[in-house]
Amino acid sequence: MTSSTTAQPSGAQAAPGQPPHGLTMDRLSFILFGHAAFQYLNAACELGLIELLFAQGPLTEAEIRDRLELKERAGAILLLGCTSLGLTVKEGSRYRAADLIVALEKDGTWPKIKDTVGFEQHIVYEGQADFVDSLRQNTNVGLRRIPGDDPDLYHRFAGHPRLEDVFYRYMRSWSELANEHLVRKLDLTGARRLLDCGGGDAVNAIALARHNPGLDVTVLEIPASAKVTEARIAQAGLASRVSVHPCDMFADPFPADMDCVLFAHQLVIWTPEENTALLRKAHEALRPGGRAVVFNSMSHDEGDGPLIAALDSVYFASLPAEGGMIYPWRVHEQCLREAGFGAVERMTVPGWTPHGIIVATKEAL
Ligand SMILES: C[S@@+](CC[C@H](N)C(=O)[O-])C[C@H]1O[C@@H](n2cnc3c(N)ncnc32)[C@H](O)[C@@H]1O
């Protein structure tokens, strides 16, 4: 089983143009207590319940309490919630992890989901309480929950090393849930130079460099985060082909003569106007025939899903920067055209995350 074939939540991704779920009382009550459902998932991860059951399950309630050092009431609450939600299964007097979670552990997906849970709990959760104000004011009011003066979340991480670690762990995992498709679908035959804008810890740069031995990659990253990027590149043994260029990609010029410019999980952060400005810089940096690539979650052009794109948009509305959401494909395509690109191609990505890829070509003169 690969990460792309697992965990398809039934009906969570309605096909474009299809109506979303009809609302039932079950579904409404699940939405009403959705925050509590997430807290059980987070507790199962942070307290080590799932790992305990992987390693030693099935176990009785008393054994679980004992190993997790929980009092009777606390153990009962945890197991009531996790079992009611289906995260754990009770057979006789013993509990085990759900079959899906066991399968996700086997194929390597579960640790990535755990990294995502950590991000939601420690970075996203509090800021989302400002969602309504963020909508009213059309700006990221929730950023006030992460102390600092910088205008966006990423620049504030320098003052919060623990959050920075949680973020880059998550970002690596979220990229790895889908970037095998980017690597496979993006034909870089003949390409020599790729620019990865806001490349984070170089997770995508490294994957592309490994798959394309003739490719050199330059990662643009803010100076405070470039140390994370450098460390990962060194760890991957790719320092001769992948380098980091600390800069502000809005203010500073892009290195020129590129065959490909990648925006991975980048154009979901900013306004369409800011995205067009970045794409114009990419257009200038590309040689004729070169391509810009947008790789991130996409929402349907009809504005009716997929569900995860909608849910993830609460974070982009509330926290990282003033503008941003999981945009419909058409918004990215419009920005690409305004930035001067010609042919634009959509590539869908299979799996439970709503990832997509757009490739746009700078036409030869
Ligand atoms: C959502 S993360 C995506 C990381 C990576 N591309 C990935 O897909 O895993 C956005 C990244 O853009 C970087 N970034 C934000 N603003 C930037 C700027 N003005 N110049 C350069 N990088 C920036 C952040 O530091 C962060 O690492």
The ligand as an SDF file (V2000), in Angstrom:
LIG
                    3D

 27 29  0  0  0  0  0  0  0  0999 V2000
    4.3920   26.3980    3.7630 C   0  0  0  0  0  0  0  0  0  0  0  0
    6.1330   26.3690    3.8000 S   0  0  0  0  0  0  0  0  0  0  0  0
    6.5150   25.3490    2.3900 C   0  0  0  0  0  0  0  0  0  0  0  0
    7.8730   24.7070    2.4710 C   0  0  0  0  0  0  0  0  0  0  0  0
    8.2250   23.7840    1.2930 C   0  0  0  0  0  0  0  0  0  0  0  0
    8.0940   24.4630    0.0140 N   0  0  0  0  0  0  0  0  0  0  0  0
    7.3830   22.5410    1.2960 C   0  0  0  0  0  0  0  0  0  0  0  0
    6.5540   22.3790    0.4020 O   0  0  0  0  0  0  0  0  0  0  0  0
    7.5670   21.6940    2.1930 O   0  0  0  0  0  0  0  0  0  0  0  0
    6.5360   27.9910    3.2010 C   0  0  0  0  0  0  0  0  0  0  0  0
    8.0100   28.3040    3.2580 C   0  0  0  0  0  0  0  0  0  0  0  0
    8.2190   29.5560    2.6020 O   0  0  0  0  0  0  0  0  0  0  0  0
    9.1960   30.2910    3.3240 C   0  0  0  0  0  0  0  0  0  0  0  0
    9.0130   31.7260    3.0990 N   0  0  0  0  0  0  0  0  0  0  0  0
    8.0000   32.5010    3.5690 C   0  0  0  0  0  0  0  0  0  0  0  0
    8.1790   33.7710    3.1920 N   0  0  0  0  0  0  0  0  0  0  0  0
    9.3140   33.8200    2.4780 C   0  0  0  0  0  0  0  0  0  0  0  0
   10.0290   34.8660    1.8300 C   0  0  0  0  0  0  0  0  0  0  0  0
    9.5770   36.1240    1.8700 N   0  0  0  0  0  0  0  0  0  0  0  0
   11.1710   34.5580    1.1890 N   0  0  0  0  0  0  0  0  0  0  0  0
   11.6350   33.2820    1.1520 C   0  0  0  0  0  0  0  0  0  0  0  0
   10.9950   32.2310    1.7420 N   0  0  0  0  0  0  0  0  0  0  0  0
    9.8470   32.5030    2.4010 C   0  0  0  0  0  0  0  0  0  0  0  0
    8.9250   29.9110    4.7730 C   0  0  0  0  0  0  0  0  0  0  0  0
   10.0080   30.2060    5.6190 O   0  0  0  0  0  0  0  0  0  0  0  0
    8.5760   28.4430    4.6650 C   0  0  0  0  0  0  0  0  0  0  0  0
    9.6870   27.6140    4.8360 O   0  0  0  0  0  0  0  0  0  0  0  0
  1  2  1  0
  2  3  1  0
  2 10  1  0
  3  4  1  0
  4  5  1  0
  5  6  1  0
  5  7  1  0
  7  8  2  0
  7  9  1  0
 10 11  1  0
 11 12  1  0
 11 26  1  0
 12 13  1  0
 13 14  1  0
 13 24  1  0
 14 15  1  0
 14 23  1  0
 15 16  2  0
 16 17  1  0
 17 18  1  0
 17 23  2  0
 18 19  1  0
 18 20  2  0
 20 21  1  0
 21 22  2  0
 22 23  1  0
 24 25  1  0
 24 26  1  0
 26 27  1  0
M  CHG  2   2   1   9  -1
M  END
$$$$
